[in-house]
């Protein structure tokens, strides 16, 4: 097999691995969403277990990508893909952690149906964002990119809305247990907002892979929220 064919095979493998990581994370978020929506403890445990699989995939992928980086003399575009994919793998691991922590919150605090609504609505938005990011890894689409930013803006607004409601509710509770539950949920919705920020970061990395330049999308989001 020629060196070019070996390199082409390596690049395809890197792309396939990162797409697999994103798909597994999307599955984890769907499991977490359904677990919360239906109060299904079996699904909660399955979502937590799936996060371990994502960690394993991410570690394996990083080792493979670093090995391919070391053994091949890559052109600039392939080098950006390899390095960018390693960065994306790290972002994916963090995103998966946030879903795991929400599931652990559910087990420990047993939130009320009203409190679960806030979490599930944010999960719905994140699942849509994961789906868009998965599509953007295959081919760049300006409309999808803009839709991702719109979803992140909506997620930010949801966070602000629920954060204010929960904070006000926490100030007026009498029992320590309920206060701890509300404060814990505030942390969880903050984590889910951060998950959206990491998905936007993946979009920025994908743009770097495509163009060789980093676009600060966070500035766009700040202007939209102002």
C-alpha positions in Angstrom: 0.0 0.0 0.0 1.4 3.5 -0.9 2.1 6.1 1.7 -0.7 8.3 0.4 -3.2 5.5 0.7 -2.0 4.8 4.3 -2.4 8.5 5.1 -5.9 8.6 3.6 -6.9 5.6 5.6 -5.5 7.2 8.8 -7.5 10.4 8.2 -10.7 8.5 7.5 -10.2 6.6 10.8 -9.7 9.8 12.7 -12.9 11.3 11.2 -14.8 8.1 11.9 -13.6 8.0 15.5 -14.6 11.6 16.3 -18.0 11.0 14.7 -18.4 7.9 16.9 -17.6 10.0 20.0 -20.2 12.6 19.2 -22.8 9.9 18.4 -22.2 8.2 21.7 -22.5 11.5 23.6 -25.8 12.2 21.8 -27.0 8.7 22.9 -26.0 9.5 26.5 -28.0 12.8 26.4 -31.1 11.1 24.9 -30.8 8.4 27.7 -30.5 11.1 30.3 -33.4 13.1 28.9 -35.7 10.0 28.8 -34.5 9.0 32.3 -35.4 12.3 33.8 -38.7 12.7 31.8 -40.0 9.3 32.9 -38.2 9.0 36.3 -36.7 5.8 35.1 -33.8 4.7 37.4 -32.6 2.0 35.0 -32.1 4.5 32.2 -30.3 6.8 34.7 -27.8 4.1 35.5 -27.5 3.2 31.8 -26.7 6.9 31.0 -24.0 7.0 33.8 -22.5 3.7 32.4 -22.5 5.1 28.9 -20.3 8.0 30.1 -17.7 5.5 31.1 -17.8 4.1 27.6 -17.3 7.6 26.2 -14.3 8.2 28.4 -12.8 4.9 27.2 -13.4 5.8 23.5 -11.9 9.3 24.1 -8.7 7.9 25.7 -8.4 5.3 22.9 -9.0 7.9 20.2 -6.4 10.3 21.6 -3.8 7.5 21.7 -4.6 6.6 18.1 -4.5 10.2 16.9 -1.2 10.9 18.6 0.3 7.8 17.1 -0.8 8.7 13.6 0.4 12.3 14.1 3.8 11.0 15.1 4.2 8.4 12.3 3.0 10.5 9.3 4.3 13.6 7.6 0.9 15.3 7.3 0.0 18.3 5.1 -1.5 21.3 6.9 -5.1 20.4 6.4 -4.6 16.8 7.7 -2.6 18.1 10.6 -5.4 20.5 11.5 -7.9 17.7 11.4 -5.8 15.5 13.6 -5.0 18.1 16.2 -8.5 19.6 16.0 -10.0 16.2 16.5 -8.0 15.6 19.7 -9.3 19.0 21.0 -12.9 17.9 20.1 -12.4 14.7 21.9 -11.6 16.6 25.1 -14.7 18.8 24.7 -16.8 15.7 24.2 -15.5 14.2 27.4 -16.5 17.3 29.4 -20.0 17.4 27.7 -20.6 13.8 28.7 -19.6 14.5 32.3 -22.3 17.1 32.6 -25.0 14.6 31.6 -23.6 12.1 34.1 -23.6 14.7 36.9 -27.3 15.5 36.2 -28.2 11.8 36.4 -26.3 11.5 39.7 -28.2 14.6 41.0 -31.5 12.9 40.0 -30.6 9.8 42.1 -29.4 11.8 45.1 -32.0 14.5 45.4 -35.1 13.1 43.6 -36.3 16.5 42.2 -40.0 17.3 41.8 -41.7 17.1 38.4 -41.6 20.9 38.2 -37.9 20.9 38.7 -37.4 18.1 36.2 -39.1 20.3 33.5 -36.3 22.8 33.6 -33.7 20.1 33.1 -35.5 18.2 30.4 -36.1 21.4 28.3 -32.4 22.1 28.4 -31.6 18.5 27.5 -33.9 18.8 24.5 -31.9 21.9 23.2 -28.6 20.1 23.8 -29.7 17.0 21.9 -30.6 19.3 18.9 -27.2 21.0 19.2 -25.4 17.6 19.3 -27.2 16.6 16.2 -26.1 19.7 14.4 -22.5 19.3 15.5 -22.6 15.8 14.2 -23.7 17.0 10.8 -21.1 19.8 10.8 -18.3 17.3 11.3 -19.2 15.7 7.9 -19.7 18.9 5.9 -19.8 22.6 6.7 -23.2 24.2 6.3 -23.7 27.9 7.2 -27.4 27.5 7.9 -26.7 24.7 10.4 -23.9 26.7 12.0 -26.3 29.7 12.5 -29.0 27.3 13.8 -26.5 26.0 16.4 -25.9 29.6 17.6 -29.6 30.2 17.8 -30.0 27.1 19.9 -27.2 28.2 22.2 -28.8 31.6 22.6 -32.1 29.9 23.5 -30.3 27.6 26.0 -28.7 30.7 27.6 -32.1 32.3 28.0 -33.6 29.2 29.5 -30.7 29.0 32.0 -31.3 32.7 33.1 -35.0 32.1 33.4 -34.7 28.9 35.5 -31.8 30.1 37.5 -33.8 33.2 38.6 -36.8 31.1 39.5 -34.8 28.5 41.5 -32.8 31.2 43.3 -36.0 33.0 44.3 -37.5 29.7 45.4 -34.4 28.7 47.4 -34.5 32.0 49.3 -38.1 31.3 50.6 -37.8 27.6 51.6 -37.8 26.6 55.2 -36.3 23.2 55.2 -32.6 22.6 54.7 -33.1 19.5 52.6 -35.3 21.4 50.0 -32.8 24.3 50.0 -29.9 21.9 49.2 -31.9 20.3 46.4 -32.7 23.7 44.8 -29.1 24.8 45.1 -27.9 21.5 43.6 -30.3 22.0 40.7 -29.0 25.5 40.1 -25.6 23.9 39.7 -27.0 21.3 37.2 -28.7 23.8 35.0 -25.4 25.8 35.0 -23.6 22.7 33.9 -26.0 22.2 31.1 -25.5 25.8 29.9 -21.8 25.1 29.9 -22.4 21.9 27.9 -23.8 24.2 25.2 -20.7 26.4 25.4 -18.5 23.4 24.8 -20.6 22.5 21.8 -20.1 26.0 20.4 -16.3 25.5 21.1 -16.5 22.3 18.9 -18.0 24.4 16.2 -15.1 26.8 16.5 -12.6 23.9 16.3 -14.4 22.6 13.2 -14.0 26.0 11.6 -10.3 25.9 12.5 -10.0 22.5 10.8 -11.7 23.8 7.7 -10.1 27.2 7.4 -7.0 27.3 9.6 -8.5 30.2 11.6 -10.3 30.3 15.0 -13.6 32.3 14.9 -14.7 33.6 18.3 -18.3 32.7 18.2 -18.8 33.6 21.9 -18.7 37.3 20.9 -21.7 36.6 18.6 -23.6 35.0 21.4 -22.9 37.9 23.8 -24.2 40.4 21.2 -27.3 38.3 20.6 -28.0 38.1 24.3 -27.5 41.8 25.0 
